[in-house]
C-alpha cells in the first residue's frame, strides 16, 4: 500500500481518481531521520465510555520502537488492536476495512506463534510441566479469535520467542515462504498490507490535525479519508473495491466525533495529541518501510 511518492497522485481526472491537492508535499527523503517522540498532552486517565484509548496507542507505538532500526512485532500488533478500536468506533460501514485489517493482524500472530511452536519442538497444547519462566507470555498476547484460524492451542512461550518485524522477514526468507511472483499467505505479504493501511490512517489523522482553509472551512472526515485512501490504498485496489470504498467515506461521522475519540472538546485541544500520534505512526511506518525496501518487498503480490 505504500506509494512511490507521498506527494499525491500523478494521474488524475478519471471517475475514481480526481485531482487531489490536499496531500501535495515537497519531496522528502525515502527514510526521514528519526527523532524522539514529542510529548503529547497528559493523558493520565482512560477516555470514558469508549474502547479506543489514545494513550494506549501511543504507549504501544513507543514500545514497538524499543529496538534500534527494528519494530517489535507484538507491540506493533497491539498498536493495530488499538487502531482497530478506533476504526470500529466509526460505525458499521468501517467494517469494510476493519474486518480485513483484523484478519491480517490475527494471521501474523498465528504465523509467528506457529513458527515459535515449531522452533521449541512443541505441538498442540503447551507442556504444563515446563519451567514457570515460560508461562503466560503467549497466553497474555493470544486473542480469543485466533482459535478460529488454527487447530492448535495458544502455546506457552518464553519472552525470547516474541519476534520483531526484521526477524520475521529474515526467518521467512530463510524458510522460502515468501514468493515474489505469486500470492502466498506469508507474514511478509500480510505485513505489507497492514503497512499500507497504516499510511492511510496516518494521512487521515494528518488531515484532522490541519486547520481550516482560506475560507475558514475544515475538511470533513469523509473528504479526508477519501483523499488518504486515494494516496495510500486505491493504487493497490481493484475497481470494484474502490467503488465500494466510496460508501464508507459518505458514512463517516462528523469532525466533532473524531475529536471526542481523543478526549478533546475542540480542534485546538485535539491538535497536539493528534500530532503526537501522527509522529509515532510516521516513525513506525518509516522503519517498516526501510525493512521491506531492503528486501525488495514493497510490491509483493
VEXNUDREN-666236 format. One record per residue: z negated, y, x of N, C-alpha, C in turn. Coordinates in Angstrom, 1 decimal, always signed. Each point is the difference from the previous one (the first is absolute). Example, Ala and Ser with C-alpha at 12.3 -4.5 7.8 and 13.67 -1.06 7.14 Angstrom:
BEGIN
-7.8	-5.7	+13.2	+0.0	+1.2	-0.9	+0.0	+1.2	+0.9
+0.7	+1.1	-0.4	+0.0	+1.1	+0.9	-0.8	+1.1	-0.8
//
This chain:
BEGIN
+0.0	-1.2	+0.8	+0.0	+1.2	-0.8	+0.0	+1.2	+0.8
+0.0	-0.1	+1.3	-0.1	+1.2	+0.9	+1.4	+0.6	+0.1
+0.1	+1.3	-0.1	+1.3	+0.7	+0.1	+0.4	+0.2	+1.4
+1.3	+0.1	+0.3	+0.4	+0.3	+1.3	-0.4	+1.4	+0.4
-0.3	+0.8	-1.0	-0.5	+1.4	+0.3	-0.9	+0.4	-1.1
-1.0	+0.8	+0.3	-0.9	+0.5	-1.1	+0.5	+1.3	-0.5
+1.2	+0.4	+0.3	+0.5	+1.3	-0.3	+0.6	+0.1	-1.4
+0.0	-1.1	-0.7	+0.6	+0.0	-1.3	+1.2	-0.9	+0.0
+0.8	+0.0	-1.1	+1.1	-0.8	-0.2	+1.3	+0.7	+0.6
+0.8	-0.8	+0.6	+1.2	+0.6	+0.6	+1.2	+0.0	-1.0
+0.0	-0.8	-1.0	+1.0	+0.0	-1.0	-0.7	+0.3	-1.3
+0.7	+0.8	-0.8	-0.7	+0.4	-1.3	+1.1	+0.3	-1.0
-0.4	+0.1	-1.3	+0.9	+0.5	-1.0	+0.4	-1.0	-1.0
-0.3	-1.4	+0.2	+0.4	-0.9	-1.0	-1.1	-0.2	-1.1
+0.1	-0.9	-0.8	-0.9	-0.1	-1.2	-1.4	-0.3	+0.3
-0.2	-0.7	+1.1	-1.4	-0.3	+0.3	-0.6	+0.7	+1.2
+0.9	+0.6	+0.8	-0.5	+0.6	+1.2	+0.4	+1.5	+0.1
-0.8	+0.8	-0.7	+0.3	+1.5	+0.0	-0.3	+0.6	+1.3
+0.6	+1.2	+0.2	-0.4	+0.7	+1.2	-1.4	+0.5	+0.0
-0.8	-0.4	+1.0	-1.4	+0.3	+0.1	-0.3	+0.9	+1.1
-0.8	+1.0	-0.2	-0.4	+0.9	+1.1	-1.5	-0.1	+0.2
-0.7	-0.7	-0.8	-1.5	+0.1	+0.1	-0.5	-0.6	+1.3
+0.6	-1.1	+0.5	-0.5	-0.6	+1.2	+0.8	+0.3	+1.2
+0.9	+1.0	-0.1	+0.7	+0.4	+1.2	-0.9	+0.6	+1.1
+0.1	-0.6	+1.2	-0.9	+0.5	+1.0	+0.7	+0.2	+1.3
-0.6	+0.6	+1.0	+0.6	+0.1	+1.3	-0.1	-1.4	+0.6
+1.0	-0.3	+0.9	+0.0	-1.4	+0.6	-1.3	-0.2	+0.7
-0.5	-1.2	-0.1	-1.3	-0.4	+0.7	+0.3	-1.1	+0.9
-0.8	-0.2	+1.0	+0.1	-1.2	+0.9	-0.3	-1.2	-0.8
+0.6	-1.2	+0.3	-0.2	-1.2	-0.8	-1.4	-0.4	-0.1
-0.8	+0.2	+1.0	-1.4	-0.4	+0.0	-0.9	+1.2	+0.5
-0.4	+0.8	-1.0	-0.8	+1.2	+0.4	-1.3	-0.3	+0.7
-0.4	+0.8	+0.9	-1.2	-0.2	+0.7	-1.2	+0.0	-0.9
-0.9	-1.0	+0.2	-1.1	-0.2	-0.9	-1.1	+1.0	+0.3
-0.6	+0.5	-1.0	-1.2	+0.9	+0.2	-1.1	-0.6	-0.8
-1.2	+0.5	+0.3	-1.2	-0.5	-0.8	+0.1	+0.4	-1.4
-0.6	-0.9	-0.9	+0.0	+0.3	-1.4	-0.7	+1.3	-0.3
+0.5	+0.9	-0.8	-0.7	+1.2	-0.3	-1.2	-0.4	-0.9
-1.0	+0.9	+0.0	-1.1	-0.3	-0.8	+0.3	+0.4	-1.4
-0.2	-0.9	-0.9	+0.2	+0.2	-1.5	-1.2	+0.7	-0.5
+0.1	+0.6	-1.2	-1.2	+0.5	-0.7	-1.0	-1.1	-0.2
-1.3	+0.3	+0.0	-1.0	-1.1	-0.1	+0.1	-0.7	-1.3
+0.1	-1.3	+0.1	+0.0	-0.9	-1.2	-1.1	-1.0	+0.1
-1.2	+0.4	-0.3	-1.2	-0.8	+0.1	-0.2	-0.9	-1.1
+0.6	+0.2	-1.2	-0.2	-0.8	-1.1	+1.3	-0.5	-0.6
-0.2	-1.1	-0.8	+1.2	-0.5	-0.7	+0.5	+1.0	-1.0
+1.3	+0.0	-0.1	+0.6	+0.8	-1.1	-0.2	-0.8	-1.3
-0.8	+0.5	-0.9	-0.4	-0.8	-1.2	+1.1	-0.3	-0.9
-0.1	-1.2	-0.7	+0.9	-0.3	-1.1	+1.4	-0.5	+0.4
+0.2	-0.4	+1.3	+1.4	-0.4	+0.4	-0.1	-1.0	+1.1
+1.0	-0.8	+0.2	+0.1	-1.0	+1.0	+0.4	+0.6	+1.3
+0.9	+0.9	+0.1	+0.5	+0.6	+1.2	-1.1	+0.9	+0.6
-0.3	-0.2	+1.3	-1.0	+0.8	+0.7	+0.7	+0.5	+1.3
+0.2	+1.3	+0.1	+0.7	+0.6	+1.1	-0.8	-0.2	+1.3
-1.3	+0.0	+0.0	-0.8	-0.2	+1.2	+0.1	-1.4	+0.5
+0.2	-1.0	-0.9	+0.2	-1.4	+0.5	+1.4	-0.1	+0.6
+1.0	+0.7	-0.5	+1.3	-0.1	+0.6	+0.0	+0.6	+1.4
-0.7	+1.1	+0.1	+0.0	+0.6	+1.4	-0.8	-0.9	+1.0
-1.0	-0.6	-0.5	-0.8	-0.9	+0.9	+0.8	-1.2	+0.4
+0.8	-0.6	-0.9	+0.8	-1.1	+0.3	+1.1	+0.4	+1.0
+0.7	+1.1	-0.3	+1.0	+0.5	+0.9	-0.5	+0.2	+1.4
-1.2	+0.6	+0.1	-0.5	+0.3	+1.3	-0.4	-1.4	+0.7
-0.5	-0.9	-0.7	-0.4	-1.3	+0.6	+1.3	-0.8	+0.4
+1.1	+0.2	-0.7	+1.2	-0.7	+0.4	+0.5	+0.5	+1.4
-0.4	+1.2	+0.4	+0.5	+0.5	+1.3	-1.1	-0.1	+1.1
-0.9	-1.0	-0.2	-1.0	-0.2	+1.0	+0.5	-0.5	+1.4
+1.1	-0.7	+0.0	+0.6	-0.4	+1.2	+1.2	+0.9	+0.4
+0.0	+0.3	+1.3	+1.0	+1.0	+0.5	+1.4	-0.6	-0.2
+0.9	+0.7	-0.5	+1.4	-0.4	-0.1	+0.2	-1.2	-0.8
-0.8	-0.2	-1.0	+0.1	-1.1	-0.9	-0.6	+0.3	-1.3
+0.2	-0.8	-1.0	-0.6	+0.2	-1.3	-0.7	-1.3	-0.4
-1.3	+0.1	-0.2	-0.8	-1.2	-0.4	+0.4	-0.4	-1.4
+0.3	-1.3	-0.2	+0.6	-0.5	-1.2	-0.8	+0.1	-1.2
-1.3	-0.4	+0.0	-0.8	-0.1	-1.2	-0.3	+1.4	-0.5
-0.4	+1.0	+0.9	-0.2	+1.3	-0.5	+1.2	+0.7	-0.6
+1.2	-0.4	+0.6	+1.3	+0.5	-0.5	+0.2	-0.5	-1.4
-0.3	-1.3	-0.2	+0.1	-0.6	-1.4	-1.0	+0.6	-0.9
-1.2	+0.2	+0.5	-1.0	+0.7	-0.9	+0.4	+1.4	-0.4
+0.7	+0.7	+0.9	+0.5	+1.3	-0.3	+1.0	-0.2	-1.2
+0.8	-1.0	+0.0	+0.9	-0.3	-1.1	-0.7	-0.4	-1.2
-1.1	-0.7	+0.1	-0.8	-0.3	-1.2	-0.4	+1.3	-0.7
-0.4	+1.0	+0.8	-0.4	+1.3	-0.6	+1.2	+0.8	-0.5
+1.1	-0.1	+0.7	+1.2	+0.7	-0.5	+0.5	-0.7	-1.3
-0.2	-1.3	-0.1	+0.3	-0.6	-1.3	-0.9	+0.5	-1.1
-1.3	+0.2	+0.3	-0.8	+0.6	-1.0	+0.5	+1.4	-0.4
+0.5	+0.7	+0.9	+0.6	+1.4	-0.2	+1.2	-0.2	-0.9
+0.9	-0.9	+0.3	+1.2	-0.2	-0.8	-0.3	-0.5	-1.4
-0.9	-0.9	-0.1	-0.3	-0.6	-1.3	-0.7	+1.0	-0.9
-0.6	+1.0	+0.6	-0.7	+1.1	-0.8	+1.0	+0.8	-0.7
+1.3	+0.0	+0.4	+1.0	+0.9	-0.6	+0.7	-0.5	-1.2
-0.4	-1.2	-0.5	+0.5	-0.5	-1.3	+0.8	-1.3	+0.2
+0.3	-0.6	-1.1	+0.6	-1.3	+0.0	+1.4	+0.0	+0.6
+0.7	+1.1	-0.2	+1.4	+0.0	+0.5	+0.1	-0.1	+1.6
-1.1	+0.4	+0.6	+0.0	-0.1	+1.5	-0.1	-1.5	+0.5
-0.3	-0.9	-0.9	+0.0	-1.4	+0.3	+1.4	-0.4	+0.5
+1.0	+0.7	-0.3	+1.3	-0.2	+0.5	+0.0	-0.1	+1.5
-0.8	+0.9	+0.6	-0.1	+0.0	+1.5	-1.3	-0.8	+0.4
-1.1	+0.2	-0.6	-1.3	-0.5	+0.5	+0.0	-1.5	+0.0
+0.6	-0.7	-1.0	+0.0	-1.4	+0.0	+0.7	-0.6	+1.2
+1.1	+0.6	+0.3	+0.8	-0.5	+1.2	-0.8	+0.3	+1.3
-0.7	+1.1	+0.1	-0.8	+0.3	+1.1	-1.2	-1.0	+0.1
-0.6	-0.3	-1.1	-1.1	-0.9	+0.0	+0.4	-1.4	+0.5
+1.2	-0.5	-0.5	+0.5	-1.2	+0.5	+0.1	-0.1	+1.5
+0.5	+1.1	+0.6	+0.2	+0.1	+1.4	-1.3	+0.0	+0.8
-1.0	+0.7	-0.5	-1.3	+0.0	+0.6	-0.6	-1.4	+0.0
+0.1	-0.6	-1.1	-0.5	-1.4	-0.1	+0.7	-0.9	+0.9
+1.3	+0.1	+0.1	+0.8	-0.9	+0.8	-0.3	+0.1	+1.5
-0.2	+1.2	+0.4	-0.4	+0.2	+1.5	-1.4	-0.6	+0.2
-0.9	+0.1	-0.9	-1.3	-0.6	+0.2	+0.1	-1.5	+0.0
+0.8	-0.6	-0.9	+0.2	-1.4	+0.0	+0.6	-0.5	+1.3
+1.1	+0.6	+0.4	+0.6	-0.4	+1.3	-0.9	+0.1	+1.2
-0.8	+1.1	+0.0	-0.9	+0.2	+1.1	-1.1	-1.1	+0.0
-0.5	-0.2	-1.1	-1.1	-1.0	-0.1	+0.5	-1.4	+0.2
+1.2	-0.3	-0.4	+0.6	-1.4	+0.2	+0.2	-0.2	+1.5
+0.4	+1.1	+0.7	+0.3	-0.1	+1.4	-1.4	-0.2	+0.8
-1.0	+0.7	-0.5	-1.3	-0.1	+0.7	-0.5	-1.4	-0.3
+0.2	-0.5	-1.2	-0.5	-1.3	-0.4	+0.6	-1.1	+0.9
+1.3	+0.1	+0.2	+0.7	-1.0	+0.9	-0.5	+0.2	+1.4
-0.2	+1.2	+0.5	-0.5	+0.2	+1.4	-1.3	-0.6	+0.2
-0.9	+0.0	-1.0	-1.3	-0.5	+0.1	-0.1	-1.5	-0.3
+1.1	-0.6	-0.3	+0.0	-1.4	-0.3	-0.7	-0.4	-1.3
+0.0	+0.9	-1.0	-0.7	-0.2	-1.3	+1.1	-0.1	-1.1
-0.3	-0.8	-1.0	+0.9	-0.1	-1.1	-0.9	+0.0	-1.3
+0.5	+0.6	-1.0	-0.8	-0.1	-1.3	-1.3	+0.8	+0.1
-1.0	-0.4	-0.7	-1.3	+0.6	+0.0	-0.6	+0.1	+1.3
-0.6	+1.1	+0.4	-0.6	+0.1	+1.3	-1.1	-1.0	+0.2
-0.2	-0.4	+1.3	-1.1	-0.9	+0.3	-1.3	+0.8	+0.0
-0.9	-0.4	-0.9	-1.2	+0.7	-0.1	-1.0	-0.3	+1.1
+0.3	-1.0	+0.8	-0.9	-0.4	+1.1	+0.2	+0.9	+1.2
+1.0	+0.9	+0.0	+0.2	+0.8	+1.2	-1.1	+1.0	+0.2
+0.0	+0.7	+1.1	-1.0	+1.0	+0.4	+0.0	+1.1	-1.0
-1.2	+0.6	-0.2	-0.2	+1.1	-0.9	+0.8	+1.2	+0.4
+0.4	+0.1	+1.3	+0.7	+1.2	+0.4	+1.4	+0.0	-0.6
+0.5	-1.1	-0.5	+1.3	-0.1	-0.6	+0.0	+0.2	-1.5
-1.1	+0.3	-0.6	-0.1	+0.0	-1.4	+0.2	+1.4	-0.6
+0.6	+0.1	-1.1	+0.1	+1.1	-0.9	+1.1	+1.0	+0.4
+0.6	-0.1	+1.1	+1.0	+1.0	+0.4	+1.2	+0.0	-0.9
+0.7	-1.1	-0.1	+1.2	-0.1	-0.9	-0.4	+0.0	-1.4
-1.2	-0.6	-0.4	-0.4	+0.1	-1.4	-0.2	+1.4	-0.4
-0.5	+0.9	+0.8	-0.2	+1.3	-0.4	+1.4	+0.8	-0.2
+1.0	-0.5	+0.7	+1.3	+0.7	-0.1	+1.0	-0.7	-0.8
-0.3	-1.1	-0.6	+0.9	-0.8	-0.7	+0.0	+0.3	-1.5
+1.0	+0.7	-0.6	+0.0	+0.3	-1.4	+0.1	-1.2	-0.9
-0.5	+0.1	-1.2	+0.1	-1.1	-0.9	+1.4	-0.4	-0.3
+0.9	+1.0	-0.1	+1.4	-0.4	-0.4	+0.8	-0.6	+1.1
-0.6	-0.2	+1.2	+0.7	-0.7	+1.0	+0.2	-1.5	-0.3
-0.9	-0.5	-0.8	+0.0	-1.5	-0.4	+1.3	-0.3	-0.8
+0.6	+1.1	-0.6	+1.2	-0.2	-0.7	+1.2	-0.3	+0.9
-0.1	+0.4	+1.3	+1.1	-0.1	+0.9	-0.1	-1.2	+0.9
-1.0	-0.8	+0.0	-0.2	-1.0	+1.0	-0.7	-1.2	-0.6
+0.1	-1.2	+0.7	-0.7	-1.2	-0.5	-1.2	-0.3	+0.9
-0.6	+1.1	+0.6	-1.1	-0.2	+0.9	-1.1	+1.0	-0.4
-1.2	-0.4	+0.4	-1.2	+0.9	-0.2	+0.0	+1.0	+1.0
-0.6	+1.2	-0.3	+0.0	+1.1	+1.0	-0.9	-0.5	+1.2
+0.5	-0.1	+1.2	-0.7	-0.6	+1.1	-1.1	+0.9	+0.5
-1.0	-0.6	+0.7	-1.0	+0.8	+0.7	+0.4	+0.1	+1.4
+0.2	+1.2	+0.5	+0.5	+0.2	+1.3	-0.9	+1.0	+0.8
+0.0	-0.1	+1.3	-0.7	+0.9	+0.8	+0.7	+1.4	+0.1
-0.8	+1.0	+0.5	+0.6	+1.3	+0.0	+1.3	+0.1	+0.8
+0.1	-0.9	+1.1	+1.1	+0.0	+0.9	+1.3	-0.4	-0.8
-0.1	-0.6	-1.1	+1.2	-0.5	-0.7	+0.7	+1.1	-0.8
-0.7	+1.2	-0.2	+0.7	+1.1	-0.7	+1.0	+0.6	+0.9
+1.2	+0.2	-0.5	+1.1	+0.4	+0.9	+0.3	+1.5	-0.2
+0.8	+0.5	+1.0	+0.6	+1.3	-0.1	+1.5	-0.1	-0.3
+0.6	+1.1	-0.3	+1.4	+0.0	-0.3	+0.8	-0.5	+1.2
-0.3	+0.5	+1.2	+0.7	-0.3	+1.2	-0.2	-1.5	+0.3
-1.2	-0.6	-0.2	-0.1	-1.4	+0.3	+0.7	-0.9	-1.1
+0.1	+0.5	-1.2	+0.7	-0.7	-1.1	+1.5	+0.0	+0.4
+0.5	+1.1	+0.4	+1.4	+0.1	+0.4	+0.3	-1.0	+1.2
-0.8	+0.1	+1.0	+0.2	-0.9	+1.2	-0.1	-1.4	-0.4
-1.0	-0.4	-0.9	-0.1	-1.4	-0.3	+1.2	-0.5	-0.8
+0.5	+0.8	-1.0	+1.1	-0.4	-0.8	+1.3	-0.1	+0.8
+0.2	+0.9	+1.0	+1.1	-0.1	+0.9	-0.1	-1.3	+0.8
-1.1	-0.3	+0.5	-0.2	-1.2	+0.9	+0.2	-1.2	-0.8
-0.4	+0.0	-1.3	+0.2	-1.2	-0.9	+1.4	-0.1	-0.6
+0.8	+1.1	+0.2	+1.3	-0.1	-0.5	+0.2	+0.1	-1.5
-1.0	+0.7	-0.7	+0.0	+0.1	-1.4	+0.7	+1.2	-0.5
+0.4	+0.9	+0.9	+0.7	+1.3	-0.4	+1.4	-0.2	+0.2
+0.8	+0.2	-1.1	+1.4	-0.2	+0.1	+0.7	+1.4	-0.2
+0.8	+0.4	+1.0	+0.6	+1.3	+0.0	+1.3	+0.1	-0.8
+0.4	-1.1	-0.6	+1.3	-0.1	-0.7	-0.1	-0.3	-1.4
-1.1	-0.7	-0.4	-0.2	-0.3	-1.4	-1.5	+0.1	-0.4
-0.2	+0.1	-1.3	-1.3	+0.2	-0.6	-0.9	-1.2	+0.2
-1.2	+0.3	+0.5	-1.1	-1.1	+0.1	-1.3	+0.7	-0.4
-0.9	-0.9	-0.4	-1.3	+0.6	-0.4	-1.0	+0.1	+1.2
+0.4	+0.7	+1.0	-0.8	+0.2	+1.1	-0.9	+1.2	-0.2
-1.1	+0.0	+0.8	-0.9	+1.1	-0.1	+0.6	+1.3	+0.5
+1.0	-0.1	+1.0	+0.6	+1.2	+0.5	+0.9	+0.6	-1.0
+0.8	-0.8	-0.7	+0.9	+0.5	-1.1	-0.9	+0.7	-1.1
-1.1	-0.7	-0.4	-0.8	+0.5	-1.0	-0.7	+1.3	+0.4
-0.4	+0.1	+1.3	-0.6	+1.2	+0.5	+1.0	+1.2	+0.0
+1.2	-0.3	+0.3	+1.1	+1.1	+0.0	+0.1	+0.6	-1.4
-0.1	-0.9	-1.1	+0.0	+0.6	-1.4	-1.2	+0.8	-0.3
-1.2	-0.4	+0.5	-1.2	+0.8	-0.2	+0.2	+1.3	+0.8
+0.5	-0.1	+1.2	+0.2	+1.2	+0.8	+0.9	+1.0	-0.7
+1.0	-0.4	-0.6	+0.9	+0.9	-0.8	-0.8	+0.6	-1.2
-0.8	-0.8	-0.7	-0.7	+0.5	-1.1	-1.1	+1.0	+0.4
-0.5	-0.2	+1.2	-1.0	+1.0	+0.5	+0.6	+1.3	+0.3
+1.2	+0.1	+0.4	+0.7	+1.2	+0.2	+0.2	+0.7	-1.3
+0.4	-0.7	-1.1	+0.2	+0.5	-1.3	-1.3	+0.7	-0.5
-1.1	-0.7	+0.1	-1.3	+0.6	-0.4	-0.4	+1.2	+0.8
+0.3	-0.1	+1.3	-0.4	+1.2	+0.9	+0.8	+1.2	-0.3
+1.3	-0.2	-0.3	+0.9	+1.2	-0.3	-0.4	+0.6	-1.4
-0.4	-0.9	-0.9	-0.4	+0.5	-1.3	-1.3	+0.8	+0.1
-1.0	-0.5	+0.8	-1.2	+0.8	+0.2	+0.2	+1.3	+0.8
+1.0	+0.0	+0.9	+0.3	+1.2	+0.6	+0.5	+1.1	-1.0
+0.8	-0.5	-0.9	+0.4	+1.0	-1.1	-1.1	+0.5	-0.8
-1.0	-0.9	-0.3	-1.2	+0.4	-0.8	-0.8	+1.1	+0.8
+0.0	-0.1	+1.3	-0.7	+0.9	+0.8	+0.6	+1.4	+0.2
+1.3	+0.0	-0.3	+0.8	+1.3	+0.2	-0.4	+1.0	-1.1
+0.2	+1.3	+0.3	-0.2	+1.0	-0.9	+1.1	+0.2	-1.0
+0.0	+1.0	-0.8	+1.1	+0.3	-1.0	+1.2	+0.6	+0.7
+1.1	-0.1	-0.7	+1.2	+0.6	+0.6	+0.0	+1.5	-0.2
+1.1	+0.7	+0.3	+0.1	+1.5	+0.0	-0.3	+0.5	-1.4
+0.2	-0.8	-1.0	-0.2	+0.4	-1.4	-1.4	-0.3	-0.5
-0.8	-0.6	+0.9	-1.4	-0.3	-0.4	-0.1	-1.4	-0.7
+1.1	-0.8	+0.0	+0.0	-1.2	-0.7	-0.3	-1.2	+1.0
-0.9	-0.9	-0.4	-0.2	-1.2	+0.7	+0.9	-1.1	-0.5
+0.5	-0.8	+1.0	+0.8	-1.1	-0.4	-0.9	-1.1	-0.7
+0.6	-0.6	-1.0	-0.8	-1.0	-0.8	-0.1	-1.3	+0.8
-1.0	-0.8	-0.2	-0.1	-1.3	+0.7	+1.2	-0.9	-0.2
+0.6	+0.1	-1.2	+1.3	-0.8	-0.2	+1.1	+0.5	+0.9
+0.1	+1.3	+0.2	+1.0	+0.5	+0.9	-0.3	-0.4	+1.5
-1.2	+0.1	+0.3	-0.4	-0.3	+1.4	+0.2	-1.5	+0.3
-0.4	-0.8	-1.0	+0.2	-1.4	+0.2	+1.4	-0.4	+0.1
+0.8	+0.6	-0.8	+1.5	-0.3	+0.0	+0.6	+0.4	+1.3
-0.3	+1.2	+0.5	+0.5	+0.5	+1.3	-0.4	-0.9	+1.1
-1.3	-0.4	+0.0	-0.5	-0.9	+1.1	+0.7	-1.4	-0.1
+0.2	-0.5	-1.2	+0.7	-1.2	-0.2	+1.4	+0.0	+0.6
+0.7	+1.1	-0.3	+1.4	+0.1	+0.5	+0.0	+0.0	+1.5
-1.0	+0.5	+0.7	+0.0	+0.0	+1.4	-0.5	-1.4	+0.6
-1.0	-0.5	-0.6	-0.7	-1.2	+0.6	+0.5	-1.3	-0.5
+0.3	-0.2	-1.3	+0.3	-1.3	-0.6	+1.4	-0.2	-0.5
+0.5	+1.1	-0.6	+1.3	-0.2	-0.7	+1.1	-0.5	+1.0
+0.1	+0.4	+1.3	+1.0	-0.5	+0.8	+0.0	-1.5	+0.2
-1.2	-0.6	-0.3	-0.2	-1.5	+0.2	+0.0	-0.7	-1.3
+0.2	+0.6	-1.2	-0.1	-0.6	-1.3	+1.4	-0.1	-0.6
+0.3	-1.0	-0.8	+1.3	-0.1	-0.7	+0.0	+1.0	-1.1
+1.2	+0.2	-0.6	+0.2	+1.0	-1.0	-0.9	-0.3	-1.2
-0.1	-1.2	-0.4	-0.8	-0.3	-1.2	-1.5	+0.4	+0.2
-0.5	-0.3	+1.1	-1.4	+0.4	+0.3	-0.2	+1.5	+0.1
+1.0	+0.7	+0.5	-0.1	+1.5	+0.1	+0.0	+0.6	-1.4
+0.8	-0.6	-0.9	+0.1	+0.5	-1.4	-1.3	-0.2	-0.7
-0.6	-1.2	+0.2	-1.3	-0.3	-0.6	-1.1	+0.9	+0.5
+0.1	+0.4	+1.3	-1.1	+0.9	+0.5	+0.0	+1.3	-0.7
+1.1	+0.4	-0.6	+0.0	+1.3	-0.7	-1.0	+0.1	-1.1
-0.2	-1.2	-0.7	-1.0	+0.0	-1.1	-1.4	+0.3	+0.5
-0.3	-0.5	+1.2	-1.3	+0.2	+0.6	-0.2	+1.5	+0.2
+0.9	+0.7	+0.6	-0.2	+1.4	+0.3	-0.2	+0.8	-1.3
+0.6	-0.4	-1.0	-0.2	+0.8	-1.3	-1.4	-0.3	-0.6
-0.6	-1.2	+0.3	-1.2	-0.4	-0.6	-1.3	+0.4	+0.8
+0.2	+0.6	+1.2	-1.2	+0.4	+0.8	-0.8	+1.1	-0.7
-1.3	-0.1	+0.2	-0.9	+1.0	-0.5	+0.2	+1.4	+0.6
-0.6	+1.0	-0.5	+0.2	+1.4	+0.5	-0.8	+0.2	+1.3
+0.2	+1.1	+0.7	-0.6	+0.3	+1.3	-1.6	+0.0	-0.1
-0.6	+0.6	-1.1	-1.5	+0.0	+0.0	-0.5	-1.4	+0.0
+0.7	-1.0	-0.5	-0.5	-1.4	+0.0	-0.1	-0.5	+1.4
+1.0	+0.3	+0.8	+0.0	-0.4	+1.4	-1.1	+0.7	+0.8
-0.2	+1.3	-0.3	-1.1	+0.7	+0.7	-1.4	-0.6	-0.3
-0.1	-0.5	-1.3	-1.3	-0.6	-0.3	-0.2	-1.3	+0.7
+1.1	-0.7	+0.3	-0.2	-1.3	+0.8	-0.6	+0.2	+1.3
+0.1	+1.2	+0.6	-0.7	+0.3	+1.3	-1.2	+0.9	-0.3
-0.5	-0.1	-1.2	-1.2	+0.8	-0.4	+0.1	+1.5	+0.3
+1.1	+0.5	-0.3	+0.3	+1.4	+0.2	+0.1	+0.7	-1.4
-0.5	+1.2	-0.1	+0.2	+0.8	-1.2	+1.1	+1.0	+0.0
+0.6	+0.2	+1.2	+1.0	+0.9	+0.2	+0.9	-0.4	+1.1
+1.2	+0.6	+0.1	+0.9	-0.2	+1.1	-0.6	+0.4	+1.3
-0.7	+1.1	+0.0	-0.6	+0.5	+1.3	-1.0	-1.0	+0.5
-0.8	-0.6	-1.0	-1.0	-1.0	+0.4	+0.6	-1.3	+0.5
+1.1	-0.4	-0.6	+0.7	-1.3	+0.4	+0.7	+0.1	+1.3
+0.6	+1.1	+0.3	+0.9	+0.1	+1.2	-0.6	-0.5	+1.3
-1.2	+0.4	+0.4	-0.5	-0.5	+1.3	-0.2	-1.5	+0.0
-0.4	-0.6	-1.1	-0.2	-1.5	+0.0	+1.4	-0.7	+0.0
+0.9	+0.6	-0.7	+1.4	-0.6	+0.0	+0.6	+0.1	+1.4
-0.2	+1.1	+0.7	+0.5	+0.1	+1.4	-0.6	-1.1	+0.9
-1.3	-0.3	-0.2	-0.7	-1.0	+0.8	+0.6	-1.4	-0.3
+0.2	-0.3	-1.3	+0.6	-1.3	-0.3	+1.4	-0.1	+0.5
+0.8	+1.1	-0.1	+1.4	+0.0	+0.4	+0.0	-0.2	+1.5
-0.8	+0.6	+0.8	+0.0	-0.1	+1.4	-0.4	-1.5	+0.4
-1.0	-0.5	-0.6	-0.4	-1.4	+0.3	+1.2	-1.0	-0.3
+0.6	+0.2	-1.2	+1.2	-0.8	-0.3	+1.1	+0.2	+1.0
+0.2	+1.2	+0.5	+1.1	+0.2	+1.0	-0.3	-0.7	+1.3
-1.3	+0.0	+0.4	-0.3	-0.7	+1.3	+0.2	-1.5	-0.2
-0.4	-0.6	-1.1	+0.1	-1.4	-0.2	+1.5	-0.4	-0.1
+0.8	+0.9	-0.8	+1.4	-0.2	-0.1	+0.7	+0.1	+1.3
-0.4	+0.9	+0.8	+0.7	+0.2	+1.3	-0.3	-1.2	+1.0
-1.2	-0.5	+0.0	-0.3	-1.1	+0.8	+0.8	-1.3	-0.4
+0.0	-0.2	-1.3	+0.7	-1.1	-0.6	+1.5	+0.1	+0.3
+0.5	+1.2	-0.2	+1.4	+0.3	+0.3	+0.4	-0.4	+1.5
-0.9	+0.4	+0.9	+0.2	-0.2	+1.4	+0.1	-1.5	+0.3
-1.0	-0.8	-0.6	+0.0	-1.4	+0.2	+1.2	-0.7	-0.5
+0.4	+0.3	-1.2	+1.2	-0.6	-0.6	+1.3	+0.4	+0.8
+0.0	+1.3	+0.4	+1.2	+0.4	+0.8	+0.1	-0.7	+1.3
-1.1	-0.2	+0.7	+0.0	-0.7	+1.3	+0.7	-1.4	-0.1
-0.1	-0.6	-1.2	+0.6	-1.3	-0.2	+1.2	+0.0	-0.8
+0.6	+1.2	-0.3	+1.2	+0.0	-0.8	-0.1	-0.5	-1.4
-1.2	+0.3	-0.6	-0.3	-0.5	-1.4	+0.1	+1.0	-1.1
+0.6	+1.2	+0.2	+0.0	+1.0	-1.0	+1.0	-0.3	-1.1
+0.9	-1.0	+0.2	+1.0	-0.3	-1.0	+0.0	-1.5	-0.3
-1.1	-0.6	+0.0	+0.0	-1.4	-0.3	+0.5	-0.3	-1.4
+0.8	-1.0	-0.3	+0.6	-0.2	-1.3	-1.1	-0.5	-1.0
//
